[in-house]
Every structure is written in structure tokens, then in C-alpha cells.
Amino acid sequence: MPVWLREYSWRQTGSAVYLSLPLRGVRVSPANIFCTEQYLKVSIPPFLFEAFLYAPIDETNSTAKIGNGIIFFTLYKKEVAMWDSLTLTNASKEKLQYLRQNAVLKAHEKAKEETEAKKVTKGEHKKYALEATMKLEEAERKRIEDLKEKERQKITKELELWKKQQKDTEKQNRVQKEEQLHQEVGQLKEKKKEKMNKARVPEEETSKMRLKPTKGHASGSMFSEDLKEEQLPAPRSAATIKINFTSRVFPTPLRESCVAEEEEWLRKQAEARRTLSADLSELEDLKEEEKNPDWLKDKGNKMFATGNYLAAVNAYNLAVRLNNKLPELYLNRAACHLKLRNFHKAIEDSSKALELLTPPVPDNENARVKAYVRRGTAFCQLELYTEGLQDYEAALKIDPKNKTIEKDAEKIRHLIQGTTQES
């Protein structure tokens, strides 16, 4: 048999009801609380609290704060009015049973609608992410092809210019060789004439009879033979030189200093392609901008600002699938989990953000402070005050001038002292 909780206190205004329910000695979580328009239930076996409210409330905006063994409800009325009592009086068992069953039925219907909405939103987010990724890849591929085409045209022009210069050089060399050959032939003729003049006999008459035929025969034969002996070889024929270039992904020449950067870029591209191909069927309907992690992060930030935390979490989830190396995604998702009271997930995301925010440098100080504070807040909500205090002190080491963090850390110290004294 459950133990009914009868001790509570309440007060009201025209628009809200404030209910305080003491529950000392037991651990309470949001899963123990069930609230609809006109039905409120707190079930912590063996304890049970049940209230059929006097008038309907706005269960969406109503809140429940748990701390120090007390649940403090803030219930906003749908209509501004003063209630005669907190619960219905003189109501029959049949009516109470009807209200209870109706509350459970509405809760199931609402949960079903939220599940369907989540599926639709998840599908839309996947579609957007896939389209954005495909558009980015297409733009990158086109950019690389344009760079290759420009480089090819540049090399082709340089090769044609080099061929023209080679032809001009060969033509100039050929002309110079011909001129040199003519000069050598002229010099050879002059030498032969000098030799012939030295070989003449002093007697003029006898030399005329013998030298005339000898002169003609000898000069002609000797000159032709010498010319044949002294002839230079013909110029070499022109040829085409083929140049082959090593194929590369990048349009720039290979440099040893850039090998590590290029390999890192190729590794990241391969990892991104594997991530997309692993779930391509789910992302094929997304728009191009929805495949961009930065676009998804901005969308999640806007949803968080409007209070739509579940949609923001979905946006961050898809962005993490596309790029799991951005600490801002985990940091923002941790903030959403805090709002949704998913404290364990908030701790995981904050820890992952701290892992990515390495090495600690001045540029990531603010992000590290947020990660420590959000993880410390989640620990405190789980009543792990020692771990929460450690994170707040780590944040204070980074930003010692932050008065807000200092005040929160002091509150946690008081809570730890109070818990120790009670023990």
C-alpha cells in the first residue's frame, strides 16, 4: 500500500499557484512527477501524492524545482481567477477516476505526437545535412577542376613558347654555321692559290708549257678533293621533346614542407566521405545548406534562443555526425541537455568539448570556462556537489574575475558543508 503524502503548503495569485511539497529522506527526479491540465501526481515508492486541481493549468509553462528535500511547483492558471481550494472538493469517485484516466490518455497522446514530430524533424535535418554536404563537395570539386584547367593552360602556353624559342635558336645556329662554312671555304681557296704561286718555276717559257695543263688539272682536282675532305657535317635535325608530369590531387607543385598538411587534408576529406557514405540513404533528401555543420550550428543556436531545445539538440546531433571535431557543437548541445534536464548527457558533451579544446590557449578560454561551468552545474543537479565544485574551481582558475562563478562556487561549498553536518 502506498503512503499518501498529506503535508503540503500552497499559495496563489490571480495567475499562478505556488505549491510546496516536502519530501525529506528520498531522492526525487523529474521522472517521478506527472502533471496535466487538472491532475498532479508525485510517485516515489512507497510515497504517493495526488491532487485533482481546482481548475485547469498550463502544464507546458508550469515548472517544478527539486532541492533540499522539497519540490516547489509553480503552476500557471489558464484563466486568471482566485481558487477556493487547491483541489476539487465533494467530487465523486467516478469523476476522479475519469479525470485520472483522461490525464493519462492525454499524456500518451502528447508523447506520441512529440515522437512523431521528432521523427519528422530528424528526417528533415538529415535531408538538409546531406544536401549541404553534397553542395560543398560539388563546389570544391569544381574549384579543383578549374585550378587544374588553369594550370594546364599555363603549362601549355609555356611549352609552346619554349618550342618557339628552340626553333628560333636552331635557325640562328644553322645560319651561323652556314656563314662559318662559307668563310672556311674562302680561306681554303686563298691557301691553295698561295701554294700554287710558290710552286711556279722561275723560267717563264718552260713553265708556261708545263704549268698551263698542270695548273688547270691540278688546281681543279686538288681543290675539289680538299673541299670534300674539309666539308663539315650537316646540322642535326629538329626533334620534339615529350615531358610527363607526375599526377597530383593538388594544383600546386609538390613541396616537402607541405606534405604533412596535404596528407592531413586528404585524411579529413576521406573521413568526411566515409561519414556521408555510411548513411547516404538517410541524407539524400537534404538541401545543400543543411549539409553544412556551421549552418546547422547557427540553426541550433536560433532554436535554443527561442526555447525549442529538442529541435536544437537534433540540429547539433546532425552537425556532430558531419563534423565531430568542433567543440562548439558539444558545448551548445550540453546547454540544451541542461535545459532538458538530461544531466548525464550534459556531462558527456561538456567532457568531449574539453577534450577538443586542447591545448589550452587564450583563444579558447571562454569556451573552456563554459564547459567547466555546464559540467559542474550538471554534477550539482545530480547532487554530486564535490565533482561540481571541482569544475567551478577549474573555471575560476581560468577566469578569476568572474563574480557569478565565484558566487555559485560559494553556494556549492555551503551545500557540501550542510550535507556533511546532516550526515
KENU-164991 format. One record per residue (C-alpha): residue in one letter; x, y, z. Coordinates in Angstrom, 1 decimal, decimal comma. Layout:
baba rest = A	east = X	north = Y	up = Z;
...
This chain:
baba rest = M	east = 0,0	north = 0,0	up = 0,0;
baba rest = P	east = 1,3	north = 3,5	up = -0,9;
baba rest = V	east = 2,0	north = 6,0	up = 1,8;
baba rest = W	east = -0,1	north = 9,1	up = 1,0;
baba rest = L	east = 1,6	north = 12,5	up = 1,4;
baba rest = R	east = -0,8	north = 14,9	up = 3,1;
baba rest = E	east = 1,6	north = 17,6	up = 4,3;
baba rest = Y	east = 2,0	north = 20,4	up = 1,8;
baba rest = S	east = 1,6	north = 24,2	up = 1,6;
baba rest = W	east = 0,3	north = 26,4	up = -1,1;
baba rest = R	east = -0,5	north = 30,0	up = -2,0;
baba rest = Q	east = -1,9	north = 31,7	up = -5,1;
baba rest = T	east = -2,1	north = 34,8	up = -7,1;
baba rest = G	east = -4,6	north = 35,6	up = -9,9;
baba rest = S	east = -2,4	north = 33,9	up = -12,5;
baba rest = A	east = -0,4	north = 31,3	up = -10,7;
baba rest = V	east = -0,4	north = 28,7	up = -7,8;
baba rest = Y	east = 2,7	north = 28,0	up = -5,7;
baba rest = L	east = 2,8	north = 24,6	up = -4,1;
baba rest = S	east = 5,5	north = 23,3	up = -1,7;
baba rest = L	east = 5,7	north = 19,5	up = -1,1;
baba rest = P	east = 8,3	north = 18,4	up = 1,5;
baba rest = L	east = 10,0	north = 15,1	up = 0,7;
baba rest = R	east = 12,9	north = 14,6	up = 3,0;
baba rest = G	east = 14,9	north = 11,5	up = 3,0;
baba rest = V	east = 14,1	north = 10,4	up = -0,6;
baba rest = R	east = 15,7	north = 11,2	up = -3,9;
baba rest = V	east = 13,4	north = 12,8	up = -6,4;
baba rest = S	east = 13,9	north = 13,0	up = -10,2;
baba rest = P	east = 11,7	north = 14,6	up = -13,0;
baba rest = A	east = 10,6	north = 11,0	up = -13,9;
baba rest = N	east = 8,7	north = 10,8	up = -10,5;
baba rest = I	east = 6,5	north = 13,8	up = -11,4;
baba rest = F	east = 3,4	north = 13,6	up = -13,7;
baba rest = C	east = 1,3	north = 16,7	up = -14,4;
baba rest = T	east = -1,5	north = 17,5	up = -16,8;
baba rest = E	east = -4,1	north = 20,3	up = -17,1;
baba rest = Q	east = -6,1	north = 19,3	up = -14,0;
baba rest = Y	east = -4,1	north = 16,4	up = -12,5;
baba rest = L	east = -0,8	north = 16,4	up = -10,5;
baba rest = K	east = 0,9	north = 13,3	up = -9,2;
baba rest = V	east = 4,3	north = 12,6	up = -7,5;
baba rest = S	east = 5,1	north = 8,9	up = -7,1;
baba rest = I	east = 8,2	north = 7,9	up = -5,2;
baba rest = P	east = 7,6	north = 4,4	up = -3,8;
baba rest = P	east = 6,3	north = 3,9	up = -1,3;
baba rest = F	east = 5,2	north = 7,6	up = -1,1;
baba rest = L	east = 2,5	north = 9,0	up = -3,3;
baba rest = F	east = 1,0	north = 12,5	up = -3,7;
baba rest = E	east = -2,1	north = 13,0	up = -5,9;
baba rest = A	east = -4,0	north = 16,2	up = -6,5;
baba rest = F	east = -7,1	north = 16,9	up = -8,7;
baba rest = L	east = -6,6	north = 20,6	up = -9,3;
baba rest = Y	east = -9,5	north = 23,1	up = -8,8;
baba rest = A	east = -9,2	north = 24,5	up = -12,3;
baba rest = P	east = -7,1	north = 23,8	up = -15,5;
baba rest = I	east = -3,5	north = 24,9	up = -15,6;
baba rest = D	east = -0,9	north = 25,5	up = -18,4;
baba rest = E	east = 1,2	north = 22,4	up = -17,9;
baba rest = T	east = 3,7	north = 23,4	up = -20,7;
baba rest = N	east = 4,9	north = 26,6	up = -18,9;
baba rest = S	east = 4,5	north = 25,3	up = -15,3;
baba rest = T	east = 7,7	north = 24,3	up = -13,6;
baba rest = A	east = 8,9	north = 22,1	up = -10,7;
baba rest = K	east = 12,1	north = 22,8	up = -8,8;
baba rest = I	east = 13,7	north = 20,0	up = -6,7;
baba rest = G	east = 16,2	north = 20,7	up = -4,0;
baba rest = N	east = 16,9	north = 20,4	up = -0,3;
baba rest = G	east = 14,2	north = 17,7	up = 0,2;
baba rest = I	east = 11,4	north = 19,9	up = -1,2;
baba rest = I	east = 9,6	north = 20,0	up = -4,5;
baba rest = F	east = 8,4	north = 23,6	up = -5,3;
baba rest = F	east = 5,7	north = 23,7	up = -8,1;
baba rest = T	east = 4,8	north = 26,9	up = -10,0;
baba rest = L	east = 1,5	north = 26,2	up = -11,7;
baba rest = Y	east = 0,2	north = 28,9	up = -14,1;
baba rest = K	east = -3,6	north = 29,1	up = -14,4;
baba rest = K	east = -5,2	north = 29,0	up = -17,8;
baba rest = E	east = -7,7	north = 31,6	up = -16,6;
baba rest = V	east = -7,0	north = 34,4	up = -14,2;
baba rest = A	east = -9,1	north = 33,8	up = -11,1;
baba rest = M	east = -8,8	north = 33,0	up = -7,4;
baba rest = W	east = -9,4	north = 29,4	up = -6,4;
baba rest = D	east = -11,5	north = 28,4	up = -3,4;
baba rest = S	east = -9,1	north = 25,5	up = -2,8;
baba rest = L	east = -6,2	north = 23,7	up = -4,3;
baba rest = T	east = -8,1	north = 20,5	up = -5,2;
baba rest = L	east = -11,6	north = 19,6	up = -6,1;
baba rest = T	east = -13,9	north = 19,1	up = -3,1;
baba rest = N	east = -17,0	north = 17,0	up = -2,9;
baba rest = A	east = -16,1	north = 15,2	up = -6,2;
baba rest = S	east = -17,4	north = 11,7	up = -6,7;
baba rest = K	east = -15,1	north = 8,7	up = -7,2;
baba rest = E	east = -16,4	north = 8,3	up = -10,8;
baba rest = K	east = -15,4	north = 11,8	up = -11,7;
baba rest = L	east = -12,0	north = 11,5	up = -10,1;
baba rest = Q	east = -11,4	north = 8,2	up = -11,9;
baba rest = Y	east = -12,5	north = 9,9	up = -15,2;
baba rest = L	east = -10,1	north = 12,8	up = -14,6;
baba rest = R	east = -7,2	north = 10,4	up = -13,8;
baba rest = Q	east = -7,8	north = 8,3	up = -16,9;
baba rest = N	east = -8,3	north = 11,3	up = -19,1;
baba rest = A	east = -5,0	north = 12,8	up = -17,8;
baba rest = V	east = -3,1	north = 9,6	up = -18,6;
baba rest = L	east = -4,7	north = 9,3	up = -22,1;
baba rest = K	east = -3,8	north = 12,9	up = -22,9;
baba rest = A	east = -0,2	north = 12,3	up = -21,7;
baba rest = H	east = 0,1	north = 9,3	up = -24,0;
baba rest = E	east = -1,3	north = 11,2	up = -27,0;
baba rest = K	east = 1,1	north = 14,1	up = -26,3;
baba rest = A	east = 4,0	north = 11,7	up = -26,1;
baba rest = K	east = 3,0	north = 10,1	up = -29,3;
baba rest = E	east = 2,7	north = 13,4	up = -31,1;
baba rest = E	east = 6,1	north = 14,5	up = -29,8;
baba rest = T	east = 7,7	north = 11,2	up = -31,0;
baba rest = E	east = 6,2	north = 11,7	up = -34,5;
baba rest = A	east = 7,3	north = 15,3	up = -34,6;
baba rest = K	east = 10,8	north = 14,2	up = -33,6;
baba rest = K	east = 10,9	north = 11,6	up = -36,4;
baba rest = V	east = 9,8	north = 14,2	up = -39,0;
baba rest = T	east = 12,3	north = 16,8	up = -37,7;
baba rest = K	east = 15,1	north = 14,2	up = -37,7;
baba rest = G	east = 14,3	north = 13,3	up = -41,3;
baba rest = E	east = 14,3	north = 16,9	up = -42,3;
baba rest = H	east = 17,6	north = 17,6	up = -40,5;
baba rest = K	east = 19,2	north = 14,6	up = -42,2;
baba rest = K	east = 17,9	north = 15,7	up = -45,6;
baba rest = Y	east = 19,3	north = 19,3	up = -45,0;
baba rest = A	east = 22,7	north = 18,0	up = -43,9;
baba rest = L	east = 23,1	north = 15,7	up = -46,9;
baba rest = E	east = 22,2	north = 18,4	up = -49,4;
baba rest = A	east = 24,5	north = 20,9	up = -47,7;
baba rest = T	east = 27,4	north = 18,4	up = -47,8;
baba rest = M	east = 26,8	north = 17,4	up = -51,4;
baba rest = K	east = 26,8	north = 21,1	up = -52,5;
baba rest = L	east = 30,0	north = 21,8	up = -50,6;
baba rest = E	east = 31,7	north = 18,8	up = -52,3;
baba rest = E	east = 30,4	north = 19,8	up = -55,7;
baba rest = A	east = 31,8	north = 23,3	up = -55,2;
baba rest = E	east = 35,1	north = 22,0	up = -54,0;
baba rest = R	east = 35,4	north = 19,6	up = -57,0;
baba rest = K	east = 34,6	north = 22,4	up = -59,4;
baba rest = R	east = 37,1	north = 24,7	up = -57,8;
baba rest = I	east = 39,8	north = 22,0	up = -58,1;
baba rest = E	east = 38,9	north = 21,3	up = -61,7;
baba rest = D	east = 39,1	north = 25,0	up = -62,5;
baba rest = L	east = 42,5	north = 25,2	up = -60,9;
baba rest = K	east = 43,7	north = 22,2	up = -62,9;
baba rest = E	east = 42,4	north = 23,6	up = -66,1;
baba rest = K	east = 44,2	north = 27,0	up = -65,5;
baba rest = E	east = 47,4	north = 25,2	up = -64,6;
baba rest = R	east = 47,1	north = 23,1	up = -67,8;
baba rest = Q	east = 46,6	north = 26,1	up = -70,0;
baba rest = K	east = 49,5	north = 27,9	up = -68,3;
baba rest = I	east = 51,8	north = 24,9	up = -68,9;
baba rest = T	east = 50,6	north = 24,5	up = -72,5;
baba rest = K	east = 51,5	north = 28,2	up = -73,2;
baba rest = E	east = 54,9	north = 27,9	up = -71,6;
baba rest = L	east = 55,6	north = 24,7	up = -73,6;
baba rest = E	east = 54,6	north = 26,4	up = -76,9;
baba rest = L	east = 56,8	north = 29,4	up = -76,0;
baba rest = W	east = 59,7	north = 27,1	up = -75,3;
baba rest = K	east = 59,2	north = 25,3	up = -78,7;
baba rest = K	east = 59,2	north = 28,6	up = -80,5;
baba rest = Q	east = 62,4	north = 29,6	up = -78,7;
baba rest = Q	east = 64,0	north = 26,3	up = -79,6;
baba rest = K	east = 63,1	north = 26,7	up = -83,3;
baba rest = D	east = 64,5	north = 30,3	up = -83,3;
baba rest = T	east = 67,7	north = 29,1	up = -81,7;
baba rest = E	east = 68,1	north = 26,2	up = -84,1;
baba rest = K	east = 67,5	north = 28,6	up = -87,1;
baba rest = Q	east = 70,1	north = 31,1	up = -85,7;
baba rest = N	east = 72,6	north = 28,3	up = -85,2;
baba rest = R	east = 72,1	north = 27,0	up = -88,7;
baba rest = V	east = 72,6	north = 30,5	up = -90,2;
baba rest = Q	east = 75,8	north = 30,9	up = -88,2;
baba rest = K	east = 77,2	north = 27,5	up = -89,3;
baba rest = E	east = 76,5	north = 28,3	up = -93,0;
baba rest = E	east = 78,3	north = 31,6	up = -92,6;
baba rest = Q	east = 81,2	north = 29,9	up = -90,9;
baba rest = L	east = 81,3	north = 27,3	up = -93,7;
baba rest = H	east = 81,5	north = 30,0	up = -96,4;
baba rest = Q	east = 84,3	north = 31,7	up = -94,5;
baba rest = E	east = 86,3	north = 28,4	up = -94,3;
baba rest = V	east = 85,8	north = 27,7	up = -98,0;
baba rest = G	east = 87,1	north = 31,2	up = -98,8;
baba rest = Q	east = 90,1	north = 30,8	up = -96,6;
baba rest = L	east = 90,8	north = 27,4	up = -98,2;
baba rest = K	east = 90,8	north = 28,9	up = -101,7;
baba rest = E	east = 93,2	north = 31,6	up = -100,7;
baba rest = K	east = 95,7	north = 29,0	up = -99,2;
baba rest = K	east = 95,6	north = 26,9	up = -102,4;
baba rest = K	east = 96,3	north = 30,0	up = -104,5;
baba rest = E	east = 99,4	north = 30,8	up = -102,4;
baba rest = K	east = 100,7	north = 27,2	up = -102,7;
baba rest = M	east = 100,3	north = 27,3	up = -106,4;
baba rest = N	east = 102,1	north = 30,6	up = -106,7;
baba rest = K	east = 105,1	north = 29,2	up = -104,7;
baba rest = A	east = 105,3	north = 26,1	up = -106,9;
baba rest = R	east = 105,9	north = 28,1	up = -110,1;
baba rest = V	east = 109,3	north = 27,6	up = -111,9;
baba rest = P	east = 111,4	north = 30,8	up = -112,5;
baba rest = E	east = 111,8	north = 30,0	up = -116,2;
baba rest = E	east = 108,8	north = 31,7	up = -117,8;
baba rest = E	east = 108,8	north = 29,9	up = -121,2;
baba rest = T	east = 109,2	north = 26,3	up = -120,0;
baba rest = S	east = 106,8	north = 26,9	up = -117,1;
baba rest = K	east = 104,1	north = 28,2	up = -119,4;
baba rest = M	east = 104,2	north = 25,0	up = -121,5;
baba rest = R	east = 104,1	north = 22,7	up = -118,4;
baba rest = L	east = 102,0	north = 24,8	up = -116,0;
baba rest = K	east = 99,1	north = 25,5	up = -118,2;
baba rest = P	east = 97,7	north = 22,0	up = -118,4;
baba rest = T	east = 99,1	north = 21,1	up = -115,0;
baba rest = K	east = 97,7	north = 24,2	up = -113,5;
baba rest = G	east = 94,2	north = 23,5	up = -114,7;
baba rest = H	east = 94,2	north = 19,8	up = -113,9;
baba rest = A	east = 96,0	north = 20,1	up = -110,6;
baba rest = S	east = 94,1	north = 23,1	up = -109,3;
baba rest = G	east = 90,8	north = 21,6	up = -110,1;
baba rest = S	east = 91,5	north = 18,2	up = -108,7;
baba rest = M	east = 93,3	north = 19,3	up = -105,6;
baba rest = F	east = 90,6	north = 21,9	up = -104,7;
baba rest = S	east = 87,7	north = 19,5	up = -105,1;
baba rest = E	east = 89,5	north = 16,8	up = -103,1;
baba rest = D	east = 90,3	north = 19,3	up = -100,3;
baba rest = L	east = 86,8	north = 20,5	up = -100,3;
baba rest = K	east = 85,5	north = 17,0	up = -99,9;
baba rest = E	east = 87,9	north = 16,4	up = -97,1;
baba rest = E	east = 87,2	north = 19,7	up = -95,3;
baba rest = Q	east = 83,4	north = 19,6	up = -95,7;
baba rest = L	east = 81,5	north = 19,9	up = -92,3;
baba rest = P	east = 78,6	north = 17,6	up = -91,3;
baba rest = A	east = 75,1	north = 18,8	up = -91,9;
baba rest = P	east = 73,2	north = 20,4	up = -88,9;
baba rest = R	east = 71,3	north = 18,0	up = -86,7;
baba rest = S	east = 67,6	north = 17,6	up = -87,5;
baba rest = A	east = 64,9	north = 19,1	up = -85,1;
baba rest = A	east = 63,0	north = 16,8	up = -82,8;
baba rest = T	east = 60,1	north = 17,0	up = -80,3;
baba rest = I	east = 60,7	north = 16,5	up = -76,6;
baba rest = K	east = 57,9	north = 14,9	up = -74,6;
baba rest = I	east = 57,5	north = 16,0	up = -71,0;
baba rest = N	east = 55,5	north = 13,9	up = -68,5;
baba rest = F	east = 54,3	north = 15,3	up = -65,2;
baba rest = T	east = 53,5	north = 13,3	up = -62,1;
baba rest = S	east = 49,8	north = 13,3	up = -61,4;
baba rest = R	east = 48,7	north = 15,2	up = -58,2;
baba rest = V	east = 45,4	north = 16,0	up = -56,4;
baba rest = F	east = 46,6	north = 19,5	up = -55,7;
baba rest = P	east = 47,2	north = 22,1	up = -58,4;
baba rest = T	east = 50,4	north = 23,4	up = -56,9;
baba rest = P	east = 53,9	north = 21,8	up = -57,2;
baba rest = L	east = 54,9	north = 19,3	up = -54,6;
baba rest = R	east = 56,9	north = 20,7	up = -51,7;
baba rest = E	east = 58,4	north = 18,7	up = -48,8;
baba rest = S	east = 57,4	north = 21,4	up = -46,3;
baba rest = C	east = 53,7	north = 21,0	up = -47,3;
baba rest = V	east = 53,5	north = 17,1	up = -47,4;
baba rest = A	east = 52,2	north = 16,8	up = -43,9;
baba rest = E	east = 49,5	north = 19,4	up = -44,4;
baba rest = E	east = 48,4	north = 17,8	up = -47,7;
baba rest = E	east = 48,2	north = 14,4	up = -46,1;
baba rest = E	east = 46,1	north = 15,8	up = -43,2;
baba rest = W	east = 43,7	north = 17,5	up = -45,6;
baba rest = L	east = 43,3	north = 14,3	up = -47,7;
baba rest = R	east = 42,7	north = 12,3	up = -44,5;
baba rest = K	east = 40,0	north = 14,6	up = -43,3;
baba rest = Q	east = 38,3	north = 14,6	up = -46,8;
baba rest = A	east = 38,4	north = 10,8	up = -46,8;
baba rest = E	east = 36,9	north = 10,7	up = -43,2;
baba rest = A	east = 34,1	north = 13,1	up = -44,3;
baba rest = R	east = 33,3	north = 11,0	up = -47,3;
baba rest = R	east = 33,2	north = 7,8	up = -45,2;
baba rest = T	east = 30,8	north = 9,6	up = -42,8;
baba rest = L	east = 28,5	north = 10,6	up = -45,6;
baba rest = S	east = 28,6	north = 7,3	up = -47,4;
baba rest = A	east = 27,9	north = 5,4	up = -44,2;
baba rest = D	east = 24,4	north = 7,0	up = -44,0;
baba rest = L	east = 23,9	north = 8,3	up = -47,6;
baba rest = S	east = 20,4	north = 6,9	up = -47,8;
baba rest = E	east = 19,2	north = 9,0	up = -44,8;
baba rest = L	east = 20,9	north = 12,2	up = -46,0;
baba rest = E	east = 19,9	north = 12,1	up = -49,7;
baba rest = D	east = 16,9	north = 14,3	up = -49,3;
baba rest = L	east = 18,7	north = 17,2	up = -47,5;
baba rest = K	east = 19,3	north = 20,5	up = -49,1;
baba rest = E	east = 22,9	north = 21,7	up = -49,6;
baba rest = E	east = 22,9	north = 24,2	up = -46,8;
baba rest = E	east = 21,6	north = 21,5	up = -44,5;
baba rest = K	east = 24,7	north = 19,5	up = -45,0;
baba rest = N	east = 26,9	north = 22,3	up = -43,7;
baba rest = P	east = 27,9	north = 21,8	up = -40,0;
baba rest = D	east = 28,2	north = 25,6	up = -39,5;
baba rest = W	east = 24,8	north = 26,2	up = -40,9;
baba rest = L	east = 23,3	north = 23,5	up = -38,6;
baba rest = K	east = 25,1	north = 25,1	up = -35,6;
baba rest = D	east = 23,6	north = 28,5	up = -36,4;
baba rest = K	east = 20,2	north = 26,9	up = -36,7;
baba rest = G	east = 20,5	north = 25,1	up = -33,4;
baba rest = N	east = 21,6	north = 28,4	up = -31,8;
baba rest = K	east = 18,4	north = 30,1	up = -33,1;
baba rest = M	east = 16,2	north = 27,2	up = -31,8;
baba rest = F	east = 17,9	north = 27,4	up = -28,4;
baba rest = A	east = 17,2	north = 31,1	up = -28,2;
baba rest = T	east = 13,5	north = 30,5	up = -28,9;
baba rest = G	east = 13,3	north = 27,8	up = -26,3;
baba rest = N	east = 12,9	north = 24,9	up = -28,7;
baba rest = Y	east = 15,6	north = 22,8	up = -27,0;
baba rest = L	east = 14,7	north = 19,4	up = -28,6;
baba rest = A	east = 15,0	north = 20,8	up = -32,1;
baba rest = A	east = 18,3	north = 22,5	up = -31,2;
baba rest = V	east = 19,6	north = 19,1	up = -29,9;
baba rest = N	east = 18,6	north = 17,5	up = -33,3;
baba rest = A	east = 20,4	north = 20,2	up = -35,2;
baba rest = Y	east = 23,6	north = 19,7	up = -33,1;
baba rest = N	east = 23,3	north = 15,9	up = -33,4;
baba rest = L	east = 23,3	north = 16,1	up = -37,2;
baba rest = A	east = 26,2	north = 18,6	up = -37,2;
baba rest = V	east = 28,2	north = 16,3	up = -35,0;
baba rest = R	east = 27,7	north = 13,5	up = -37,4;
baba rest = L	east = 29,0	north = 15,7	up = -40,3;
baba rest = N	east = 31,9	north = 17,0	up = -38,2;
baba rest = N	east = 32,8	north = 15,6	up = -34,8;
baba rest = K	east = 35,8	north = 17,8	up = -34,3;
baba rest = L	east = 34,0	north = 21,1	up = -33,5;
baba rest = P	east = 34,0	north = 21,7	up = -29,7;
baba rest = E	east = 31,2	north = 24,4	up = -30,1;
baba rest = L	east = 28,7	north = 21,7	up = -31,1;
baba rest = Y	east = 29,2	north = 19,6	up = -28,0;
baba rest = L	east = 29,3	north = 22,8	up = -25,8;
baba rest = N	east = 26,0	north = 24,1	up = -27,2;
baba rest = R	east = 24,4	north = 20,6	up = -27,0;
baba rest = A	east = 25,4	north = 20,4	up = -23,4;
baba rest = A	east = 23,5	north = 23,6	up = -22,7;
baba rest = C	east = 20,4	north = 22,1	up = -24,4;
baba rest = H	east = 20,7	north = 19,0	up = -22,2;
baba rest = L	east = 20,8	north = 21,1	up = -19,1;
baba rest = K	east = 17,6	north = 22,8	up = -20,1;
baba rest = L	east = 16,0	north = 19,4	up = -20,8;
baba rest = R	east = 17,4	north = 18,0	up = -17,5;
baba rest = N	east = 19,4	north = 15,3	up = -19,3;
baba rest = F	east = 22,3	north = 15,8	up = -16,9;
baba rest = H	east = 24,3	north = 12,7	up = -17,7;
baba rest = K	east = 24,3	north = 13,7	up = -21,4;
baba rest = A	east = 25,3	north = 17,3	up = -20,5;
baba rest = I	east = 28,3	north = 15,9	up = -18,6;
baba rest = E	east = 29,3	north = 13,7	up = -21,6;
baba rest = D	east = 29,1	north = 16,6	up = -24,1;
baba rest = S	east = 31,0	north = 19,0	up = -21,7;
baba rest = S	east = 33,8	north = 16,5	up = -21,2;
baba rest = K	east = 34,0	north = 15,9	up = -25,0;
baba rest = A	east = 34,3	north = 19,7	up = -25,6;
baba rest = L	east = 37,1	north = 19,9	up = -23,0;
baba rest = E	east = 38,9	north = 17,1	up = -24,8;
baba rest = L	east = 38,7	north = 19,0	up = -28,1;
baba rest = L	east = 39,7	north = 22,4	up = -26,5;
baba rest = T	east = 43,3	north = 21,4	up = -26,3;
baba rest = P	east = 45,9	north = 22,7	up = -26,0;
baba rest = P	east = 44,6	north = 25,4	up = -23,6;
baba rest = V	east = 45,3	north = 28,8	up = -25,2;
baba rest = P	east = 43,9	north = 32,3	up = -24,6;
baba rest = D	east = 41,7	north = 32,0	up = -27,7;
baba rest = N	east = 39,7	north = 29,1	up = -26,2;
baba rest = E	east = 39,5	north = 30,4	up = -22,6;
baba rest = N	east = 35,8	north = 31,4	up = -22,8;
baba rest = A	east = 34,8	north = 28,0	up = -24,3;
baba rest = R	east = 36,7	north = 26,1	up = -21,5;
baba rest = V	east = 35,0	north = 28,2	up = -18,8;
baba rest = K	east = 31,6	north = 27,4	up = -20,3;
baba rest = A	east = 32,4	north = 23,7	up = -20,5;
baba rest = Y	east = 33,5	north = 23,6	up = -16,8;
baba rest = V	east = 30,5	north = 25,6	up = -15,6;
baba rest = R	east = 28,0	north = 23,5	up = -17,5;
baba rest = R	east = 29,5	north = 20,2	up = -16,4;
baba rest = G	east = 29,7	north = 21,5	up = -12,8;
baba rest = T	east = 26,0	north = 22,5	up = -13,0;
baba rest = A	east = 25,0	north = 19,0	up = -14,2;
baba rest = F	east = 27,0	north = 17,4	up = -11,3;
baba rest = C	east = 25,3	north = 19,7	up = -8,8;
baba rest = Q	east = 21,8	north = 18,9	up = -10,2;
baba rest = L	east = 22,7	north = 15,2	up = -9,7;
baba rest = E	east = 23,7	north = 16,1	up = -6,1;
baba rest = L	east = 27,4	north = 15,3	up = -6,8;
baba rest = Y	east = 28,5	north = 18,5	up = -5,2;
baba rest = T	east = 32,2	north = 17,6	up = -4,8;
baba rest = E	east = 32,7	north = 17,0	up = -8,5;
baba rest = G	east = 30,6	north = 20,1	up = -9,3;
baba rest = L	east = 32,8	north = 22,2	up = -7,0;
baba rest = Q	east = 36,0	north = 20,9	up = -8,7;
baba rest = D	east = 34,7	north = 22,1	up = -12,1;
baba rest = Y	east = 33,7	north = 25,5	up = -10,8;
baba rest = E	east = 37,1	north = 25,9	up = -9,2;
baba rest = A	east = 38,7	north = 25,0	up = -12,6;
baba rest = A	east = 36,6	north = 27,6	up = -14,3;
baba rest = L	east = 37,7	north = 30,2	up = -11,6;
baba rest = K	east = 41,4	north = 29,4	up = -12,3;
baba rest = I	east = 40,8	north = 30,4	up = -16,0;
baba rest = D	east = 38,6	north = 33,4	up = -15,2;
baba rest = P	east = 39,3	north = 34,5	up = -11,6;
baba rest = K	east = 37,4	north = 37,8	up = -12,1;
baba rest = N	east = 34,1	north = 36,2	up = -12,8;
baba rest = K	east = 31,9	north = 37,1	up = -9,8;
baba rest = T	east = 29,0	north = 34,9	up = -10,9;
baba rest = I	east = 31,1	north = 31,7	up = -11,0;
baba rest = E	east = 32,6	north = 32,7	up = -7,6;
baba rest = K	east = 29,2	north = 33,1	up = -6,0;
baba rest = D	east = 27,9	north = 29,8	up = -7,4;
baba rest = A	east = 31,1	north = 28,0	up = -6,1;
baba rest = E	east = 30,5	north = 29,5	up = -2,7;
baba rest = K	east = 26,9	north = 28,2	up = -2,7;
baba rest = I	east = 28,1	north = 24,7	up = -3,6;
baba rest = R	east = 30,6	north = 24,9	up = -0,7;
baba rest = H	east = 27,8	north = 25,7	up = 1,7;
baba rest = L	east = 25,7	north = 22,8	up = 0,4;
baba rest = I	east = 28,6	north = 20,4	up = 0,9;
baba rest = Q	east = 29,1	north = 21,7	up = 4,4;
baba rest = G	east = 25,3	north = 21,4	up = 5,1;
baba rest = T	east = 25,3	north = 17,8	up = 3,8;
baba rest = T	east = 28,3	north = 16,9	up = 5,9;
baba rest = Q	east = 26,7	north = 18,3	up = 9,0;
baba rest = E	east = 23,4	north = 16,4	up = 8,4;
baba rest = S	east = 25,4	north = 13,2	up = 7,9;
